[in-house]
């Protein structure tokens, strides 16, 4: 996090709101270094679904960066911006669904709406990745992955925006709201 000059009071309040967010028990959220040079003030979080002892998750992961520029930026339409990333493995059949990208974006919109987190100036992309192993990786079989990179300018509660992002990360991994403590038998990657 960068802390210098005017605007630190507003950012300190936003940081406190972010840190007050609550997460489901099977989502591990931690601070990570924020990218430098994007804004005078920034805070970054990483989330992993049911990580193993080494911190890796076979189910899905996400990153969120809260940016603040007291002078505002034209492309943001104001002084605040959230930049997010979420990805999860999929079964190969799901990865070929032509509506997958649209559904993935709708999950972000739905999560923001369900948390009462209004926003403006959204942008993003959903990427479907299909893979097939060859040679020494042939045993891994076919696989698929979905990635959502999105940004928006938040209005209102920063806590609500962070909780909506966390909900999205879980939705991509196949864990809808209310599914805490339900057994997951393995990553949703299909193996031949």
Secondary structure, DSSP 8 states (H G I E B T S, - for coil): ----STTHHHHHHHHHHHHT----TTEEEEEE---SSS-SEEEEEEEEES--TTS--SS-EEEEEEEEEEEEETTTTEEEEEEEEEEEEE-HHHHT-TTHHHHHHHHHHHHHHHTT--EEEEEEEEEEEEEE--GGGGGG-EEEEEEEEEEEEE-S-HHHHHHHHHHHHHHHTT--TT-TT----S-S----
